[in-house]
């Protein structure tokens, strides 16, 4: 297949593709845990793998499938699989979803409010943080300290024009951090605090992690997190840092449209075979803040993204803003209100407009919008209908088609080549948006996927593919590079800078290439985006990579430096390694250790082991691109140096080569350094602990309040008969004092104070509660004791009447039963009489546990005697002999004879190896 989608790069430097796009291996895969593939669904990977007797080198599996060396035993694999969790996280702009892989398939899990959607919202208070639904309820009441919509600030400087434009729409404050990045300013723990975007996102991820752990009942570490496909390197690295702060190991940052495509394609049983023409499907995701389109080609077990297009600001919130601006203007004229001057009023109006927009998607008639005590104690109301709303949104709807047209042009497909158009995302529910898309493609839209949960389900599937804990049917995923990436460097020969486009737009990813330079000293490579006009980001720079410790050859000539560049599984560009090729010359009469040819072969072998399929790719490449994969000389400067430093042809000196790894210093744009990252991780741990302590304190306080209300109601209800008038009055007074204390001095007390207060109340209330419980339980256990006594007396009577059922019992034993029964009856009558004379307001004479102990004592004496089995009577010898002739007696001879064994009866017990793991579909 053609792996290089653009024309060959300039002659400097040479580019050599090293790998097909494939996800990097999970650490536990490299340890060697692998289940048999070709499963029709998802199931724990518990199949045995043989222990190798010698080092085993295996070609890796197709991209997207679990690939590793032969490894451990079944028990070890089972232990690792059972300890691991498989989680996919849709980190949305407005809301988030978490999906987990289980034996039954992929399941989107609910939070503590039984809601599968967790708002991307964090509220900071004087004692703790509220995250998710609890924070959303404080958007208006704690507007200055409740943060939402922070996803847009990842990897962006405070001076970014996009950040400047967003300032006016925010209820909270944003500030410039010492690093130049955008920070969020809130009041937390009674002091002003500045948090980075990574820290705030980590707080949300910690909440989602906690939600997953509460459902799975085990720790969550490995995950796959979704990001918009238009995210740049800086934004992706920022999200990766956030996952680390939250204590998560992100196996892959997955583009949202790619996750949707995986969730769509992995279930399809009718996809064309690999050699057939692929099925092209367009995926459209319009969420709250952005609009993304991708076209994907599907074959059986294979997904390839052909192209992506996007509008980074077109989303549901733009339609909300149209309604907000309309009603701000209408209410300003009608009620003389300046709504935008009061942030709380603006937030209330935004919430109501969002509800109105959703209602209009399902209803074309006039719909009211009414808000009581909106501003200055004024009630406001207005109406809107779908037709008028669409007229106001004409400019937004006109932005729907360009990305659709762009994605077809990039993939060089016609509308007729598209098999289906699948839509997801909340804003695709707007009828006018659906109509525009349907009209463009000239076909009905497909809505087979869950519009809200498709992304998180795709992420969970990808995590299951990357994790050894589950077996997933083989499905390779090839993503693309959204923007062209170039490298720049100083060229000694040209006395200026040279550049080269390393990865063109829509190049397959993840992918590695090798560049060969000829240098005598260390040099720096600058990575940047080639087309700044396409970026939704002001700075096209990506990073600087300094290759260190480059030295000339022993004869003073330029050294050959091989630099490996890579777009990894997260879509992040890096210079992953650099090596210097040392050439050692020696005389002809010397016996070389290894020749140049041997060295080249060894080098090639090492590369092939590291990044296989090079030869296969070269065979499938067009002829004009094969030069990229060969070891050709690089820059013009390098070739000139080589000519100048080449030894005379007359000397036929042999050479030996060796490679030396070179250190690389990275200077990444807006990258958090390791020391600061560790500090953020530590701070997040402290805040989690503070939230936990505050929750325990509130629970202790609520327990006191709950006990006060419970006991006050029951003292005049079911407990009334069990407490004296004086005790009830004093206890009621104590409860009232405690209630007043809770709302005054006890409003903010340490946890132990509430525990002590509850214990003090229970000392007074517990005796009353115990008397009530005893009065409920005592009749039941007395009745049970009476039944046992009657049963034993009946047995005694039957024995005395010489009934056959009990004639085998010993008379002395029966006398013992009779004595115990009479004693129990006497004890019961005595206690009943005393208890009946006792007042209900006094502690009981006999408790339920005493009666239960008496029952147990009586049964331990009597039951073994009356349940004594009759002795077996042996049949006469003649009868036994006849029985043996007629057939087996009393189960004798149950085992099959030789003939039965030969006939292969069903009595054989299947061995462990014959037992198969249950097939688990992913529904």
C-alpha positions in Angstrom: 0.0 0.0 0.0 1.1 3.6 -0.5 2.3 4.8 2.9 3.6 8.1 1.6 0.7 10.2 0.5 2.6 13.2 -0.8 5.4 13.8 -3.3 8.9 12.9 -2.2 10.6 15.5 0.0 13.6 17.6 -1.1 16.9 15.8 -1.3 17.9 17.0 2.2 17.6 15.0 4.3 16.5 11.5 3.3 13.4 10.1 4.9 13.1 6.4 5.6 9.7 5.1 6.8 10.3 2.5 9.5 6.9 1.3 10.6 3.3 0.9 9.7 1.0 2.9 11.9 0.5 0.8 15.0 -0.2 1.5 18.6 2.8 1.2 21.0 2.8 -1.8 23.2 1.6 -1.6 26.8 4.2 -2.4 29.3 2.4 -5.5 30.5 2.2 -6.8 26.9 6.0 -6.6 26.6 6.2 -8.8 29.7 4.5 -11.4 27.6 0.8 -11.8 28.5 -1.2 -12.7 25.4 -4.4 -14.5 24.8 -5.3 -16.3 21.6 -6.6 -14.0 19.0 -9.5 -14.3 16.6 -12.1 -14.1 19.3 -15.5 -13.0 18.1 -15.9 -10.7 21.1 -14.4 -9.5 24.3 -13.3 -11.8 27.0 -10.5 -12.1 29.7 -7.3 -13.2 28.1 -6.6 -16.3 30.2 -5.3 -18.8 27.6 -2.0 -20.5 28.3 1.1 -19.4 26.5 4.1 -21.8 26.3 7.3 -20.8 28.2 10.0 -20.4 25.5 13.1 -22.5 25.8 15.2 -20.0 23.9 14.8 -16.3 22.9 11.9 -16.0 20.6 11.4 -13.2 18.1 8.0 -12.8 16.7 6.7 -10.4 14.0 4.3 -8.1 15.6 0.5 -8.5 15.1 -1.4 -6.1 12.8 -1.8 -2.5 14.2 -4.5 -2.3 16.8 -4.2 -5.9 18.0 -2.5 -7.1 21.2 1.1 -8.0 20.3 3.8 -9.3 22.5 6.4 -12.0 22.9 5.6 -15.5 24.2 5.3 -15.2 27.9 4.0 -16.5 31.2 1.7 -19.3 32.4 -2.0 -19.2 32.5 -2.2 -18.5 36.3 0.1 -15.5 35.9 -1.8 -14.1 33.0 -5.1 -14.6 34.9 -3.6 -12.7 37.9 -2.5 -9.8 35.8 -5.8 -9.7 33.8 -8.0 -9.7 36.9 -6.0 -6.9 38.5 -6.3 -4.6 35.5 -9.1 -2.2 34.6 -10.0 -1.2 31.0 -11.5 2.4 30.9 -12.3 4.8 28.2 -12.9 8.5 29.0 -14.6 11.0 26.8 -13.3 14.3 28.1 -15.9 16.7 26.6 -16.1 20.4 26.7 -19.5 20.5 28.5 -19.8 16.9 29.8 -17.8 13.7 30.2 -18.5 10.0 30.0 -16.7 6.9 31.3 -17.0 3.5 29.7 -15.5 0.2 31.0 -14.9 -3.1 29.4 -16.5 -6.0 31.3 -17.2 -9.6 30.6 -20.5 -8.6 29.0 -19.0 -6.0 26.8 -18.6 -2.2 26.9 -20.7 -0.5 29.5 -21.1 3.3 30.1 -21.1 3.7 33.8 -23.2 6.0 36.0 -22.0 8.4 38.7 -23.3 8.7 42.2 -26.3 10.5 40.9 -27.2 7.5 38.7 -26.4 9.7 35.7 -24.0 8.5 32.9 -23.2 12.1 32.1 -20.8 14.0 34.4 -20.7 17.8 33.8 -17.2 19.1 33.1 -17.5 21.5 36.0 -15.5 22.2 39.2 -16.5 24.4 42.1 -14.1 25.6 44.7 -15.3 26.3 48.3 -13.8 27.4 51.6 -13.4 23.7 52.7 -13.4 21.5 49.7 -14.0 21.2 45.9 -17.2 20.0 44.3 -16.8 18.2 40.9 -19.4 17.2 38.4 -23.1 17.5 39.1 -22.5 18.9 42.6 -20.4 21.7 41.0 -23.0 22.4 38.2 -25.6 23.2 40.9 -23.3 26.0 42.1 -22.7 27.7 38.7 -25.0 30.6 39.7 -24.6 30.6 43.5 -20.8 30.4 43.4 -20.2 31.9 40.0 -16.8 33.4 40.6 -15.3 30.1 41.8 -17.1 27.6 39.6 -15.0 26.7 36.5 -16.4 25.3 33.3 -15.4 25.3 29.6 -11.7 25.2 30.6 -10.9 22.6 28.0 -10.3 25.4 25.4 -7.3 26.7 27.4 -5.1 23.6 27.0 -1.6 24.5 25.7 -2.6 28.2 25.1 -0.7 31.3 26.1 -2.6 34.0 28.0 -1.8 36.4 25.0 -3.5 34.0 22.6 -6.2 35.9 20.6 -8.6 33.0 21.3 -8.1 33.4 25.0 -8.6 37.1 24.7 -11.9 36.6 22.9 -13.2 34.1 25.5 -12.5 36.4 28.5 -15.7 38.3 28.3 -17.9 35.1 28.4 -16.4 33.8 31.6 -17.8 34.1 35.1 -14.5 33.3 36.7 -11.1 35.0 36.3 -8.2 33.9 34.1 -4.7 35.1 34.7 -1.3 34.9 33.1 1.0 32.3 34.8 4.8 32.8 35.2 5.2 30.4 32.3 3.1 32.6 30.0 0.3 30.1 29.9 -3.4 30.7 30.8 -4.2 30.1 34.5 -7.5 30.0 36.4 -7.9 32.2 39.4 -10.3 31.1 42.2 -10.8 31.4 45.9 -10.1 28.0 47.5 -9.7 27.2 51.2 -10.2 30.9 52.0 -7.3 32.1 49.9 -6.7 33.1 46.3 -5.2 30.3 44.2 -4.0 30.1 40.6 -4.4 26.8 38.9 -3.1 25.7 35.6 -5.5 24.2 33.0 -3.7 20.9 33.5 -4.5 20.9 37.2 -8.1 21.7 36.6 -8.5 19.0 34.0 -6.7 16.6 36.4 -9.3 17.3 39.0 -12.1 16.3 36.6 -10.2 13.2 35.6 -9.7 12.3 39.3 -13.5 12.4 39.7 -14.1 10.2 36.6 -11.4 7.8 37.9 -13.2 7.7 41.3 -16.5 7.0 39.5 -15.0 4.1 37.6 -13.3 2.7 40.7 -16.6 2.7 42.6 -18.3 0.6 39.9 -15.4 -1.7 39.2 -14.4 -2.2 42.8 -10.7 -2.1 41.9 -8.1 0.6 41.2 -8.1 2.3 37.8 -4.8 3.2 36.2 -4.8 2.4 32.5 -7.1 4.4 30.3 -7.7 5.9 26.8 -8.7 9.6 26.7 -10.4 11.3 23.8 -9.3 14.6 22.3 -10.5 16.6 19.3 -8.8 15.6 16.1 -7.6 19.2 15.6 -5.6 19.4 18.8 -2.0 20.5 18.2 1.1 19.0 19.9 1.0 21.5 22.8 -2.6 20.8 23.5 -2.1 17.0 23.4 1.0 17.2 25.7 -1.1 19.4 28.1 -3.8 16.7 28.3 -1.2 14.0 28.8 0.2 16.0 31.7 -3.3 16.3 33.2 -3.7 12.5 33.1 -0.4 12.1 34.9 -1.4 14.5 37.6 -4.7 12.5 38.1 -2.6 9.3 38.6 -3.7 7.8 35.3 -1.6 6.0 32.7 -2.9 7.1 29.4 -2.3 4.3 26.9 -3.5 6.5 24.0 -4.9 10.0 23.3 -7.5 9.1 20.7 -9.1 11.4 18.2 -12.8 11.7 18.9 -13.8 10.9 15.3 -11.5 7.9 15.3 -13.0 6.6 18.5 -16.5 6.9 16.9 -15.2 5.1 13.8 -13.9 2.2 16.0 -17.1 1.9 17.9 -18.9 1.8 14.5 -16.7 -0.6 12.6 -15.7 -3.3 15.2 -19.2 -4.7 15.3 -19.7 -4.9 11.5 -19.7 -8.5 10.3 -20.3 -7.6 6.6 -17.3 -5.4 5.9 -15.5 -6.1 2.6 -12.4 -8.4 2.6 -8.9 -6.9 2.7 -8.4 -7.4 -1.0 -11.7 -5.9 -1.9 -12.6 -2.2 -2.3 -13.0 -0.6 1.1 -16.3 0.7 2.5 -16.1 4.5 3.0 -18.0 6.0 5.8 -18.2 9.7 6.9 -18.4 10.4 10.6 -19.7 13.8 11.7 -19.4 14.9 15.3 -20.8 18.3 16.3 -20.6 18.8 20.0 -21.0 21.7 22.4 -17.9 23.6 21.2 -16.6 22.2 17.9 -17.4 20.5 14.7 -15.3 17.6 13.3 -15.7 15.5 10.2 -13.6 12.4 9.1 -13.9 9.9 6.3 -12.8 6.4 7.0 -12.2 3.3 4.9 -13.3 0.0 6.4 -12.2 -3.5 5.5 -12.6 -6.6 7.5 -10.6 -6.1 10.7 -9.2 -2.8 9.5 -10.0 0.9 9.9 -8.0 3.6 8.0 -8.8 7.3 8.5 -8.4 8.9 5.1 -8.9 12.6 6.0 -10.3 14.9 8.6 -11.7 18.4 8.5 -13.1 20.7 11.3 -14.5 24.0 12.4 -13.0 24.5 15.9 -15.6 27.0 17.2 -18.8 25.8 15.6 -20.9 23.9 18.1 -24.0 23.9 20.3 -22.8 26.8 22.4 -22.7 29.1 19.3 -26.4 28.4 18.8 -27.0 29.1 22.5 -25.2 32.4 22.1 -27.6 33.4 19.3 -30.5 32.9 21.6 -28.8 34.7 24.5 -27.9 37.7 22.5 -31.5 37.9 21.1 -33.1 37.8 24.5 -30.6 40.2 26.0 -31.6 42.7 23.4 -35.3 41.9 23.7 -35.4 42.1 27.5 -33.2 45.2 27.5 -35.9 47.0 25.4 -38.9 45.5 27.1 -37.8 45.6 30.7 -34.9 48.2 30.6 -32.4 45.6 31.9 -28.7 45.5 31.2 -28.3 41.7 31.5 -24.7 41.5 30.4 -23.6 43.7 33.3 -24.7 41.0 35.8 -22.9 37.7 35.3 -25.4 35.7 37.4 -28.3 36.9 35.3 -26.4 36.1 32.1 -25.7 32.6 33.4 -29.4 32.0 34.3 -30.4 33.2 30.8 -27.8 30.9 29.2 -29.2 27.9 31.0 -32.7 28.7 30.0 -31.7 29.3 26.4 -30.0 25.9 26.2 -33.2 24.3 27.4 -35.2 26.2 24.9 -32.9 25.2 22.0 -33.4 21.5 22.9 -37.2 21.9 23.0 -37.1 23.6 19.6 -35.3 20.6 18.2 -38.4 18.5 18.9 -41.2 21.1 18.5 -41.8 23.6 15.7 -44.5 25.7 17.5 -44.0 28.9 19.5 -42.3 28.1 22.9 -42.2 30.4 25.9 -39.1 31.4 27.9 -40.0 32.7 31.4 -37.6 33.5 34.3 -38.9 34.6 37.7 -37.0 37.3 39.7 -34.6 37.5 36.9 -32.9 40.9 37.7 -33.9 43.5 40.2 -36.9 41.3 41.2 -38.3 41.6 37.7 -40.0 38.6 36.1 -39.2 38.3 32.3 -40.8 36.3 29.6 -40.5 35.9 25.8 -41.3 33.5 23.0 -39.3 31.8 20.2 -40.0 29.3 17.4 -37.9 27.2 15.3 -38.4 29.1 12.0 -37.3 32.4 13.6 -34.4 30.7 15.3 -33.1 29.2 12.1 -33.2 32.6 10.4 -31.0 34.0 13.2 -28.6 31.1 12.7 -28.1 31.4 8.9 -24.4 32.3 9.2 -23.8 29.4 11.6 -25.6 26.9 9.3 -23.6 28.2 6.3 -20.4 26.9 8.1 -21.7 23.3 8.1 -20.9 22.5 4.5 -17.2 23.7 4.0 -15.7 20.9 6.2 -17.8 18.3 4.4 -16.5 19.6 1.1 -13.0 19.7 2.4 -12.9 16.1 3.6 -14.1 14.8 0.3 -11.4 16.8 -1.6 -8.7 15.6 0.7 -9.7 12.0 0.4 -10.2 12.3 -3.4 -13.7 10.7 -3.1 -17.0 11.6 -4.7 -20.3 11.7 -2.9 -21.2 8.4 -4.7 -18.3 6.7 -3.0 -19.7 7.3 0.5 -21.5 4.2 1.9 -23.0 5.9 4.9 -22.9 9.2 6.9 -22.9 8.6 10.6 -23.7 11.5 12.9 -23.0 11.8 16.7 -22.7 14.7 19.1 -25.4 16.7 20.8 -25.6 19.5 18.3 -26.4 17.1 15.4 -29.9 16.8 16.9 -30.7 20.3 15.6 -33.0 19.5 12.6 -31.5 22.2 10.4 -27.9 20.8 10.9 -29.1 17.3 9.9 -30.9 18.7 6.9 -27.8 20.5 5.7 -25.7 17.4 6.0 -28.3 15.2 4.4 -28.8 17.6 1.5 -25.0 17.8 0.8 -24.5 14.0 0.6 -27.9 13.4 -1.0 -28.7 10.5 1.3 -30.4 9.7 4.6 -28.2 10.1 7.6 -27.4 7.1 9.8 -27.9 7.3 13.6 -27.0 3.8 14.6 -24.6 5.0 17.3 -25.4 6.6 20.6 -24.9 10.3 19.9 -23.6 11.0 23.4 -21.7 7.9 24.3 -20.1 6.7 21.0 -16.8 8.5 21.7 -16.3 6.9 25.2 -17.3 3.5 23.9 -14.7 3.7 21.2 -12.1 4.8 23.8 -13.0 1.8 26.0 -12.6 -0.5 23.0 -9.2 0.9 22.2 -8.2 0.4 25.8 -9.3 -3.2 25.6 -7.3 -3.7 22.4 -4.2 -2.2 24.1 -4.7 -4.0 27.4 -3.8 -7.7 27.9 -6.8 -8.1 30.3 -9.2 -8.7 27.4 -9.3 -10.4 24.1 -10.8 -8.3 21.3 -11.2 -9.3 17.7 -8.4 -8.1 15.6 -9.0 -4.6 14.3 -6.2 -2.4 13.1 -6.5 1.4 13.4 -4.6 3.8 11.2 -5.1 7.5 12.1 -3.7 10.6 10.3 -1.6 13.6 11.1 -4.0 16.6 11.0 -1.4 19.3 10.0 1.8 19.0 7.9 4.9 18.9 10.1 8.3 20.3 8.9 11.8 20.3 10.3 14.3 23.2 10.0 18.0 23.2 10.6 21.0 25.3 10.0 22.9 24.2 6.9 26.7 24.7 7.1 27.2 24.6 3.4 24.4 27.1 2.4 25.1 29.3 5.4 21.5 29.5 6.2 18.5 27.4 7.2 17.1 24.5 5.4 13.7 22.8 5.9 11.9 19.7 4.9 8.3 18.5 5.3 8.6 15.3 7.3 5.0 14.4 7.7 2.5 15.8 5.1 -1.2 16.4 6.0 -3.2 13.2 6.4 0.0 11.1 6.7 -0.6 7.8 8.5 0.0 7.8 12.3 1.7 6.6 14.4 4.7 6.5 12.2 8.5 6.7 12.3 11.0 8.0 9.8 14.8 8.2 9.8 16.7 11.2 8.6 20.4 11.0 7.8 22.6 14.1 8.4 26.4 14.7 7.9 27.7 16.8 10.7 31.0 17.6 12.5 29.4 19.2 15.6 26.1 19.2 17.6 23.1 20.7 15.7 19.5 21.7 16.4 16.3 20.7 14.7 13.3 22.9 14.9 9.9 21.3 14.4 7.0 23.4 13.3 3.7 23.2 11.4 4.1 23.9 7.7 0.8 25.6 7.1 0.2 28.2 10.0 -3.0 29.4 8.2 -4.6 26.0 8.8 -3.9 26.1 12.6 -6.5 27.1 15.2 -3.4 28.1 17.1 -1.3 31.2 16.8 2.2 29.7 17.2 3.2 27.1 14.5 6.3 26.1 16.5 6.3 22.6 18.0 9.7 22.1 19.7 13.5 22.3 19.3 15.6 19.2 19.5 19.3 19.5 20.0 21.4 16.5 19.0 24.4 16.4 21.4 28.0 14.9 21.3 28.3 14.9 17.5 32.0 14.6 16.6 33.8 14.3 13.3 35.4 11.1 12.1 39.0 10.2 13.0 40.1 11.6 9.7 38.3 14.9 10.3 35.4 14.2 7.8 31.7 14.7 8.7 30.1 12.0 10.7 26.9 10.3 9.5 24.1 11.0 12.0 20.9 9.1 11.8 17.9 10.8 13.5 14.6 9.0 14.0 11.5 11.2 14.1 8.1 10.0 15.1 4.5 10.9 15.5 3.5 8.6 18.3 0.3 6.9 19.3 -0.9 10.1 21.0 -0.4 12.1 17.8 2.6 13.9 19.4 5.7 14.6 17.3 9.2 13.9 18.7 12.7 13.2 17.8 12.9 9.8 19.5 16.5 8.9 18.9 19.8 9.8 17.2 22.9 7.7 16.5 26.3 8.4 15.1 27.8 6.0 12.7 31.6 5.6 13.4 33.8 4.4 10.5 37.0 2.6 11.5 39.6 2.0 8.7 42.3 -0.6 8.7 45.0 -2.0 6.3 44.3 -4.8 3.9 46.7 -7.2 5.6 44.7 -6.9 8.9 42.0 -9.4 9.5 38.8 -7.4 10.1 36.5 -8.4 12.8 33.5 -7.5 10.6 33.3 -6.0 7.1 31.3 -3.0 6.1 28.7 -5.3 4.5 28.4 -7.3 7.7 28.0 -4.1 9.7 25.3 -2.9 7.3 23.5 -6.2 7.6 23.7 -6.1 11.4 22.4 -2.6 11.4 19.6 -3.5 9.1 18.7 -6.5 11.3 18.5 -4.3 14.4 16.2 -1.8 12.7 14.0 -4.6 11.4 13.6 -6.0 14.8 12.7 -2.7 16.2 10.4 -1.5 13.5 9.4 -4.4 11.3 7.7 -4.6 7.9 10.2 -2.2 6.2 10.8 -4.6 3.3 7.1 -5.2 2.9 6.4 -1.5 2.8 9.1 -1.0 0.2 7.7 -3.6 -2.1 4.3 -2.0 -1.9 5.5 1.5 -2.5 5.5 3.1 -5.9 8.8 3.2 -7.6 9.3 7.0 -7.2 9.0 6.7 -3.4 11.4 3.8 -2.9 14.3 6.2 -2.8 13.0 7.5 0.5 13.4 4.0 2.1 16.9 3.5 0.9 20.1 4.6 2.7 20.7 7.7 0.5 22.9 10.6 1.4 21.1 13.6 3.0 21.8 17.3 2.8 23.7 19.1 0.1 26.1 20.1 2.8 26.6 16.5 3.7 27.3 15.3 0.2 29.8 18.1 -0.3 31.6 17.2 2.9 31.6 13.6 1.8 33.2 14.5 -1.6 35.8 16.6 0.1 36.7 14.1 2.7 36.6 11.0 0.5 39.9 9.1 0.5 41.7 8.6 -2.9 40.4 5.8 -5.0 43.8 4.2 -5.3 43.7 3.2 -1.6 41.5 0.2 -1.1 41.2 0.4 2.7 38.5 -1.6 4.3 36.2 -0.2 6.9 34.3 -1.3 10.0 31.3 0.7 11.2 29.7 1.0 14.6 26.8 3.1 16.0 26.8 5.3 19.1 23.6 6.6 20.6 23.5 10.4 21.0 21.7 12.3 23.7 18.9 14.7 22.6 17.8 17.8 24.5 14.2 18.7 24.0 12.8 22.2 24.3 9.1 21.7 23.9 6.6 24.5 23.5 4.7 25.1 26.7 5.9 21.9 28.3 5.6 21.5 32.1 8.9 20.5 33.6 9.2 17.3 35.6 9.8 19.1 38.9 6.6 21.2 38.5 4.6 18.2 37.4 5.6 16.3 40.5 4.5 19.3 42.6 1.1 19.3 40.9 0.7 15.6 41.5 1.5 16.1 45.2 -1.0 19.1 45.4 -3.7 17.0 43.7 -3.2 14.3 46.3 -3.5 16.8 49.1 -6.7 18.3 47.7 -8.2 14.8 47.3 -7.4 14.1 50.9 -8.9 17.4 52.0 -12.1 16.6 50.0 -12.3 13.2 51.7 -11.8 14.7 55.2 -14.5 17.3 54.5 -16.9 14.7 53.3 -16.4 12.6 56.5 -16.9 15.7 58.6 -20.2 16.5 56.7 -21.3 12.9 57.1 -20.7 13.1 60.8 -22.7 16.3 61.0 -25.5 14.9 58.9 -25.6 11.8 61.1 -26.3 14.0 64.2 -29.0 16.0 62.4 -30.6 12.8 61.1 -30.7 11.3 64.6 -32.3 14.4 66.0 -35.2 14.3 63.4 -35.6 10.5 63.6 -35.8 10.4 67.4 -38.1 13.4 67.7 -40.6 11.8 65.4 -40.5 8.4 67.0 -40.8 9.7 70.6 -44.3 10.8 69.7 -44.9 7.8 67.6 -43.8 4.2 67.9 -41.5 4.8 70.9 -44.2 6.7 72.9 -45.2 3.6 75.0 -41.6 2.8 75.9 -40.5 6.0 77.6 -41.9 7.7 80.7 -43.3 11.2 80.5 -40.4 12.8 82.3 -37.8 11.0 80.3 -39.6 12.0 77.0 -39.7 15.6 78.0 -36.1 15.8 79.0 -34.9 13.9 75.9 -37.1 16.1 73.6 -35.5 19.2 75.2 -32.1 17.7 74.6 -32.9 17.1 70.9 -34.1 20.6 70.4 -31.0 22.0 72.0 -28.8 19.9 69.7 -30.8 21.1 66.7 -30.3 24.7 67.6 -26.6 24.1 68.3 -26.2 22.5 64.8 -27.4 25.8 63.1 -25.4 28.1 65.4 -22.2 27.1 67.1 -22.2 23.6 65.7 -22.3 24.8 62.1 -18.6 24.3 61.5 -17.1 21.9 64.0 -14.4 19.2 63.7 -15.6 15.7 62.9 -14.9 14.4 66.4 -17.2 16.9 68.0 -20.1 15.6 65.9 -19.2 12.0 66.8 -19.2 12.8 70.5 -22.5 14.7 70.2 -24.1 11.7 68.5 -22.7 9.3 71.2 -24.2 11.6 73.9 -27.6 11.5 72.3 -27.5 7.7 71.7 -26.8 7.2 75.4 -30.3 8.6 76.1 -32.1 7.2 73.0 -30.6 3.7 72.8 -32.4 2.3 75.9 -35.7 3.5 74.4 -34.9 2.0 71.0 -33.8 -1.3 72.6 -37.1 -1.6 74.6 -39.1 -1.1 71.4 -37.0 -3.6 69.5 -37.3 -6.1 72.3 -41.1 -5.8 72.4 -41.1 -6.5 68.6 -38.7 -9.4 68.7 -39.6 -11.1 72.0 -43.1 -12.6 71.0 -41.6 -14.1 67.9 -38.8 -15.9 69.7 -41.1 -17.0 72.5 -43.4 -18.5 69.9 -40.5 -20.3 68.3 -39.5 -21.7 71.7 -43.0 -22.9 72.3 -43.1 -24.7 68.9 -39.9 -26.5 69.8 -41.3 -27.6 73.2 -44.5 -28.9 71.6 -42.5 -30.8 69.0 -40.4 -32.6 71.6 -43.5 -33.3 73.8 -45.2 -34.9 70.8 -42.1 -37.2 70.3 -42.2 -38.2 73.9 -45.9 -39.0 73.7 -45.3 -41.1 70.5 -42.5 -43.0 72.3 -44.7 -43.7 75.3 -47.4 -45.0 73.0 -44.8 -47.3 71.4 -45.1 -46.1 67.9 -42.8 -47.8 65.4 -41.2 -44.4 64.4 -39.5 -44.0 67.7 -39.3 -47.5 69.1 -35.6 -47.7 68.5 -34.9 -44.8 70.9 -33.4 -45.6 74.3 -35.7 -45.0 77.3 -33.0 -43.2 79.3 -32.4 -40.7 76.4 -36.1 -40.1 76.1 -36.3 -39.3 79.8 -33.5 -36.8 79.3 -35.5 -35.1 76.5 -38.6 -35.0 78.7 -36.7 -33.5 81.6 -35.1 -30.8 79.4 -38.5 -30.0 77.7 -40.2 -29.6 81.1 -37.5 -27.4 82.4 -37.7 -25.2 79.2 -41.5 -24.9 79.6 -41.2 -24.0 83.2 -38.6 -21.3 82.3 -40.7 -19.9 79.6 -43.8 -19.6 81.7 -41.9 -18.0 84.5 -40.3 -15.4 82.2 -43.6 -14.7 80.5 -45.4 -14.0 83.7 -42.6 -11.7 85.0 -42.4 -9.8 81.7 -46.2 -9.3 81.5 -46.0 -7.7 85.0 -43.1 -5.4 83.9 -43.9 -1.9 82.6 -43.0 -1.1 79.0 -41.1 1.9 80.1 -38.7 -0.3 82.1 -35.9 -2.5 80.7 -37.2 -6.0 79.8 -36.9 -8.9 82.2 -35.9 -11.2 79.4 -34.3 -10.3 76.1 -34.7 -11.9 72.7 -31.1 -13.1 72.8 -31.7 -15.0 76.1 -34.7 -16.8 74.6 -32.6 -17.6 71.5 -29.9 -19.1 73.8 -32.6 -21.2 75.5 -33.8 -22.5 72.2 -30.3 -23.4 71.1 -29.6 -25.1 74.5 -32.8 -27.2 74.2 -32.1 -28.2 70.6 -28.5 -29.2 71.4 -29.8 -31.7 74.0 -32.9 -33.0 72.3 -32.3 -32.9 68.6 -29.5 -35.5 68.5 -31.6 -38.0 70.5 -34.9 -37.8 68.5 -33.1 -37.7 65.1 -31.2 -40.8 65.9 -31.6 -43.1 62.8 -33.0 -46.6 62.9 -30.4 -49.4 62.7 -30.1 -51.1 59.3 -31.6 -54.6 59.0 -29.5 -56.9 56.8 -31.5 -59.1 54.4 -31.2 -62.9 54.7 -28.3 -64.5 52.8 -30.5 -66.2 50.2 -32.2 -63.0 49.3 -28.9 -61.2 49.0 -27.6 -64.0 46.7 -30.7 -63.6 44.4 -30.2 -59.9 44.3 -26.6 -60.3 43.1 -27.8 -62.5 40.3 -30.5 -60.1 39.2 -28.3 -56.9 39.3 -26.4 -54.5 41.5 -27.7 -53.8 44.9 -27.6 -50.3 46.6 -25.4 -48.7 44.0 -22.9 -51.5 43.8 -21.2 -51.9 40.4 -22.0 -48.3 39.3 -18.8 -47.9 37.4 -19.0 -48.8 33.7 -17.4 -52.1 32.6 -14.8 -52.5 29.9 -17.4 -52.7 27.2 -19.0 -49.5 28.2 -15.6 -47.8 28.3 -14.8 -49.0 24.8 -18.1 -47.7 23.5 -17.2 -44.2 24.7 -20.0 -43.4 27.0 -20.6 -39.9 28.3 -19.2 -40.7 31.8 -15.7 -39.2 31.0 -14.9 -36.0 32.8 -13.6 -33.3 30.5 -10.1 -32.1 31.2 -9.2 -28.4 31.8 -7.8 -28.1 28.3 -11.1 -29.1 26.8 -13.0 -26.4 28.6 -13.3 -23.1 26.7 -13.7 -19.7 28.0 -17.1 -18.2 27.5 -17.5 -16.1 24.4 -18.4 -12.5 25.3 -20.0 -10.2 22.8 -19.5 -6.5 23.0 -23.1 -5.1 23.0 
